[in-house]
């Protein structure tokens, strides 16, 4: 992963796609969000969603999984080129989480991450705070998910 100084506002990163199958929707819901429209096709069809709907937490969790996997891929690629890899810190939080449209069984959601802000951390010398907007779009080109999240990103030891 890149260091704070190497990241530019506006940088766009396609992080991957996830297929929401009926089985994956039901399995996630049974464990974490056991509402009827996430567990049963008929209940989903008769709900406001009009079909078996993925939990919003499932949509967000799929995004997080893809984001981490893509970061690990980028780190491996950088290491294989002999580059120093930044080990990012935790997230101090998020805002503006939106489940824009239902994600139904069979939908494929593609996630994209765009850097919207960066600043030096006032309380953690040697660290910057990166803010990015991540969106999910279904196979019909409809936005279904959005979140703005921040992460601590290390600065180079020599200051850049």
N, C-alpha and C positions, 0 to 999 in steps of 0.2 A: 504494500500500500504506500501511497505517496506521503511525504511529509507536508506539514502545514503550508510552507512557503511555495510548494509546487502545485498547489491547488488553486484554480482560478474560479471566480464567480462566473456562473454560466456553464461550467463544465457539465456535460450530459453523459450519463452512464446507463446503458441498457443492462438491467441486471438479470433478466430472464423471464420465463413464462411458467405458469402453473395451470394444470388442467384440474378443474374441480369436478371429480366424478361423484356420482351418487354415493358410492361406498365411502369415499374420503370425507364427504360432507357429513354423513351419518356417524362415522367413527369419531370425527372431531367433536361433533355436537354431543354425542353420548358421553364423552369424557369431560367436556368443558362448557357446553351451552345447550343443555337438553330441552330445548323448546320444540314444540310439536312440528313447526314448519321447517325445522332443520333435520328432523328425524323420520318423517313420513311423507312420501310423495303426495298422497291424497290430501293430507293436511296442508302441505305446501301449496298445492294447486288451489285449494279453497281459501288460502290466506291472501293478504294484500300483495304478496310476492308473485303469485300466479304459477308457482312451481317450487320444487324442492330447492330451498335457498341455503347457501353457505352462511354460517355465522360470520358476522363482520370480524370477529376475532380470528376466525380461520383465514379470512382474506388477508388480514394483517400479519398473521403468523407465517403464511406462505411467503409474503413479501420479505419478512425478516430472514427467513431461511435462505431465500435466494440472495438477499443482500450480503449475508455472511459468506455464503458459498462463493459469490462473485469476488468478494474481498480476498478470500483465501486463494482463489485462482490467480488474481492479480499479484498477490504476494509471492506465490510460487513462480510465476513468470518472471517477476523482477529478480528474485533470488537466483533463478537459473541464468540470468544475464549478468550475475555478479553484482547487482545493485544492492545497496543498503535498503532494508525494508522497514518502514515505520510501523510500529505496533501501536495501533490506535487504542485509546482509552474508552471508558464507558460513555453512555449518553446521559447528559444532565436532564433530559426530558424531551417532550414533544408537545405540539399544539395543533389545532386545526385538523384533527382526525375527522375524516368524512367518509361515510359509506354512501356513495352518491346514487348508485343503482343496485338492485339486487344482483348477486352472482348466483346463477342457477346451475344445477347439475348439467354438465357438458360444456360449460363456459371455460374458455381459455383466457386467463388474465396475464397480460404482459406488463411488467413493471419497469419504470424509468425513474432515475434519480437525477435531480438537477441541483447544483450548488447555488444557493441564493444569497448567502452571506458568510462572512468569516471575520473573526476578530481575535486578538490576543486575549488570553485569559487574564483577568486582573488578579485572581486569587491563586493561580497555579502557574508560576514562572516556568517557561519552557514548553508551555502548551498553548494551543490555539483552540478556538471553538468554531466548528464548521456547522453551518445550518443548511439543510437541503430539503427540497420538496420532492417527495416520491409519489408518483401516481400509478394507478393500475387501469389498464384499458382492456376491454373485452375484444373478442374476435370480430365484433361488428363496429369497432372503432369508438365505442362509447366509454367514457370515463366512468369507472365504478368505485374507485378508491383514491383517497389522497391523504397525505400526512406531511406535516412539517416537523422535522426532528433535528436535533443537534448531537454532535459528538465531539469529545476531546480528541485532538489530533496533535501528536508531538511535533515540536519544531526541531530542526537540525541542531545538533549540539554546538556547532560553530555559529549558530544564528543565521544560517542560510547559506 
